[in-house]
Amino acid sequence: MLTVNNLNVSFGGVKALNIDSFSIKDKELRVVIGPNGAGKSTLMDILCGKTKPNGGEAFFKGENIIGMSEYDIAKRGIGRKFQKPSVFTGLSVFDNMLLGLKTDKGVFSSLFFKLSGEQSARIESVAKKVGLYEHLSKPAGALSHGQKQWLEIAIVLLQEPTLMLIDEPAAGMSDAETEKTGELLCELGKQNSVIVIEHDMHFVEQIARDKVTVLVRGQILTEGTFSEVKNNQDVIDCYLGTPGSAQTVSR
């Protein structure tokens, strides 16, 4: 699904990312962890076209997406959810989802747009999947923080991506919301390829059904199962600290 080779980027002479090789398979849920400044968000920014690397390749479904615009990358099936929710608080949940619906966004099409029954059913289906069906008529600003995160995930889903980039989805959530978010991501990973950046190791343990990648100083330190990574001495030294403090890592 995605293969990265020799990807590197520097900011002000400081090398922020230098990845020799990174890849994920179709319908794989990959968790990426690492200390602040490790290059996790920079990797996401490059994959969605927000940041241009100094060199390297990123093949998505066999096509090199480096140099493409954010719009063209999104059209090819990569959807990005940022850490901080940015929904339209004055609009209803339904209308926020309607704006995210995959449709022709041309001027003419937008002026004469009429919601079809199929499109309405699609919105309702996604709302049920993320737990917002009962809140479709509610203003997005009235949602809890966790519900706003789910709304953003719903908006990404409505763009019909095959690869979802999810940045710290559990940040600021209650324990109940965190657990539900983990269940949601595990379900999404059965239909899509998903890359999740996360710091909370309890949450990582919940969702890490596949491989975990550890980034440190812009490079991949190691990859493996949650258990392998958690007990790796290099990971403990560089990121997790003592085993007793490794269970919950704050940003």
C-alpha positions as CSV (number, residue, x, y, z in Angstrom):
1,M,0.0,0.0,0.0
2,L,2.7,2.5,1.0
3,T,6.5,2.2,0.6
4,V,9.0,5.0,1.6
5,N,12.6,5.0,0.5
6,N,15.4,7.4,1.6
7,L,13.0,10.1,2.8
8,N,14.7,13.1,4.4
9,V,13.9,16.6,5.3
10,S,15.7,19.4,7.1
11,F,14.5,22.6,8.7
12,G,17.0,25.4,9.2
13,G,19.9,23.0,8.7
14,V,18.5,20.5,11.3
15,K,17.6,17.1,9.9
16,A,14.1,16.4,11.0
17,L,13.6,13.2,9.2
18,N,15.9,10.6,7.7
19,I,14.1,7.3,7.0
20,D,15.8,4.7,4.9
21,S,12.8,2.4,4.5
22,F,9.2,2.3,5.8
23,S,6.2,0.4,4.5
24,I,2.7,-0.7,5.4
25,K,0.4,-3.3,3.9
26,D,-3.2,-3.1,2.8
27,K,-5.5,-3.1,5.8
28,E,-2.7,-2.7,8.3
29,L,-3.0,-0.6,11.4
30,R,0.4,0.8,12.1
31,V,1.2,2.8,15.3
32,V,4.1,5.2,15.3
33,I,5.5,6.3,18.6
34,G,8.5,8.3,19.7
35,P,9.5,11.4,21.8
36,N,8.7,14.9,20.9
37,G,10.7,16.1,17.9
38,A,11.2,12.5,16.7
39,G,9.7,13.4,13.2
40,K,6.3,11.6,13.6
41,S,4.2,14.6,12.5
42,T,6.7,15.5,9.9
43,L,6.3,12.1,8.3
44,M,2.5,12.6,8.3
45,D,3.0,16.0,6.7
46,I,5.1,14.6,3.9
47,L,2.7,11.8,3.2
48,C,-0.3,14.2,2.9
49,G,1.7,16.8,0.8
50,K,1.8,19.5,3.5
51,T,5.6,19.4,3.7
52,K,8.0,18.8,0.8
53,P,11.0,16.6,1.6
54,N,14.6,17.4,0.5
55,G,14.8,13.9,-1.0
56,G,13.4,10.4,-1.2
57,E,10.4,8.6,-2.5
58,A,7.0,7.6,-1.2
59,F,5.1,5.2,-3.3
60,F,1.3,4.9,-2.6
61,K,-0.3,2.1,-4.6
62,G,2.7,2.1,-6.9
63,E,2.7,5.8,-7.6
64,N,5.3,8.3,-6.2
65,I,3.3,11.0,-4.4
66,I,6.3,13.2,-3.5
67,G,5.8,16.6,-5.2
68,M,2.1,16.2,-5.5
69,S,-0.3,18.8,-4.0
70,E,-2.3,18.0,-0.9
71,Y,-5.5,17.9,-3.1
72,D,-4.0,15.4,-5.6
73,I,-2.8,13.2,-2.8
74,A,-6.2,13.3,-1.1
75,K,-7.8,12.4,-4.4
76,R,-5.6,9.3,-4.6
77,G,-6.9,8.0,-1.3
78,I,-4.9,9.4,1.6
79,G,-6.9,11.1,4.3
80,R,-5.4,13.0,7.3
81,K,-6.9,13.7,10.7
82,F,-4.9,16.2,12.6
83,Q,-4.5,16.2,16.4
84,K,-6.6,19.3,17.2
85,P,-10.2,19.0,16.0
86,S,-11.1,21.8,13.5
87,V,-14.8,21.2,12.9
88,F,-17.2,24.0,12.1
89,T,-18.7,24.5,15.5
90,G,-21.7,26.6,14.3
91,L,-22.8,23.9,11.9
92,S,-24.6,20.7,12.8
93,V,-22.8,17.4,12.9
94,F,-24.7,16.4,9.7
95,D,-23.6,19.5,7.9
96,N,-20.0,19.1,8.9
97,M,-20.2,15.6,7.5
98,L,-21.9,16.8,4.4
99,L,-19.0,19.2,3.7
100,G,-16.6,16.2,4.0
101,L,-18.6,14.0,1.6
102,K,-16.7,12.9,-1.5
103,T,-18.4,14.8,-4.3
104,D,-17.5,17.1,-7.2
105,K,-16.3,20.3,-5.5
106,G,-16.4,22.4,-8.7
107,V,-18.1,25.8,-8.6
108,F,-21.0,24.7,-11.0
109,S,-21.5,21.4,-9.1
110,S,-21.5,23.1,-5.7
111,L,-24.0,25.8,-6.8
112,F,-26.5,23.2,-8.0
113,F,-25.7,20.5,-5.5
114,K,-28.7,18.5,-4.3
115,L,-28.2,15.8,-1.6
116,S,-29.3,12.4,-2.9
117,G,-30.8,9.7,-0.7
118,E,-27.8,7.6,-1.3
119,Q,-25.5,10.3,0.0
120,S,-27.7,11.0,3.0
121,A,-27.6,7.2,3.8
122,R,-23.9,7.3,3.5
123,I,-23.6,10.1,6.1
124,E,-25.9,8.3,8.4
125,S,-24.0,5.0,8.0
126,V,-20.7,6.7,8.9
127,A,-22.3,8.5,11.8
128,K,-23.5,5.2,13.2
129,K,-20.0,3.8,12.8
130,V,-18.3,6.6,14.8
131,G,-21.1,6.8,17.4
132,L,-22.6,10.1,16.3
133,Y,-25.9,9.0,14.7
134,E,-28.0,10.4,17.7
135,H,-26.2,13.7,17.4
136,L,-26.5,14.5,13.7
137,S,-28.8,17.5,14.3
138,K,-26.7,18.8,17.2
139,P,-24.3,21.8,16.7
140,A,-20.8,20.5,16.4
141,G,-19.8,23.0,19.0
142,A,-22.0,21.2,21.6
143,L,-20.1,17.9,21.2
144,S,-17.6,16.7,23.8
145,H,-13.9,16.8,22.9
146,G,-13.9,13.1,22.2
147,Q,-17.0,13.4,20.0
148,K,-15.4,16.2,18.0
149,Q,-12.5,13.8,17.4
150,W,-14.9,11.2,16.1
151,L,-16.6,13.8,13.9
152,E,-13.2,14.5,12.3
153,I,-12.6,10.8,11.8
154,A,-16.1,10.6,10.2
155,I,-15.2,13.5,7.8
156,V,-12.1,11.7,6.7
157,L,-14.0,8.4,6.2
158,L,-16.5,10.3,4.0
159,Q,-13.6,11.1,1.6
160,E,-13.3,7.4,1.1
161,P,-9.6,7.0,1.7
162,T,-7.7,3.8,1.5
163,L,-4.9,5.1,3.8
164,M,-5.9,7.1,6.9
165,L,-3.3,9.2,8.8
166,I,-4.5,9.8,12.4
167,D,-2.6,12.1,14.7
168,E,-2.9,11.5,18.4
169,P,-6.7,10.6,18.4
170,A,-6.9,9.9,22.2
171,A,-5.3,13.2,23.3
172,G,-7.6,14.9,25.8
173,M,-10.2,12.2,25.9
174,S,-11.8,10.6,28.9
175,D,-11.0,6.9,29.7
176,A,-14.3,5.8,28.2
177,E,-13.8,7.9,25.1
178,T,-10.3,6.6,24.7
179,E,-11.4,3.0,24.9
180,K,-14.2,3.6,22.4
181,T,-11.8,5.4,20.0
182,G,-9.5,2.4,20.2
183,E,-12.3,0.1,19.3
184,L,-13.2,2.4,16.4
185,L,-9.7,2.4,15.0
186,C,-9.4,-1.4,15.2
187,E,-12.6,-1.6,13.2
188,L,-11.4,0.9,10.6
189,G,-8.2,-1.1,10.3
190,K,-10.2,-4.0,8.9
191,Q,-11.3,-1.9,5.9
192,N,-8.4,0.7,5.5
193,S,-4.7,1.0,6.0
194,V,-4.2,3.2,9.0
195,I,-1.2,5.0,10.5
196,V,-1.7,6.3,14.0
197,I,0.6,8.6,16.0
198,E,0.1,8.2,19.7
199,H,1.9,8.7,23.1
200,D,-0.5,7.0,25.5
201,M,1.0,3.5,25.8
202,H,-2.2,2.0,27.3
203,F,-3.9,3.2,24.1
204,V,-1.1,1.9,21.9
205,E,-1.4,-1.5,23.6
206,Q,-5.2,-1.5,22.8
207,I,-4.8,-0.8,19.1
208,A,-1.4,-2.2,18.2
209,R,-2.7,-5.4,16.5
210,D,0.1,-5.1,13.9
211,K,3.5,-3.5,13.9
212,V,4.7,-0.6,16.0
213,T,7.3,1.8,14.6
214,V,9.5,3.8,17.0
215,L,11.0,7.0,15.7
216,V,13.9,8.8,17.5
217,R,15.7,11.8,16.2
218,G,14.1,11.4,12.8
219,Q,15.1,7.8,12.3
220,I,13.5,4.5,12.8
221,L,14.9,3.0,16.0
222,T,13.1,-0.3,15.7
223,E,9.8,-2.0,14.6
224,G,7.9,-4.9,16.1
225,T,5.0,-6.0,18.1
226,F,3.8,-3.9,21.1
227,S,5.5,-6.4,23.5
228,E,8.8,-6.4,21.5
229,V,8.9,-2.6,21.4
230,K,7.8,-2.1,25.0
231,N,10.6,-4.4,26.3
232,N,13.3,-3.2,23.9
233,Q,16.1,-1.7,26.0
234,D,16.9,0.9,23.4
235,V,13.3,2.1,23.3
236,I,13.2,2.2,27.1
237,D,16.4,4.2,27.2
238,C,15.4,6.7,24.4
239,Y,11.7,7.1,25.0
240,L,9.8,5.0,27.6
241,G,12.1,5.4,30.6
242,T,11.8,2.9,33.4
243,P,9.3,0.0,32.9
244,G,7.1,1.5,35.6
245,S,6.7,4.8,33.8
246,A,6.3,3.2,30.3
247,Q,2.6,2.6,30.6
248,T,1.4,6.2,30.0
249,V,3.6,8.7,28.2
250,S,2.3,12.3,27.9
251,R,3.1,14.6,25.1
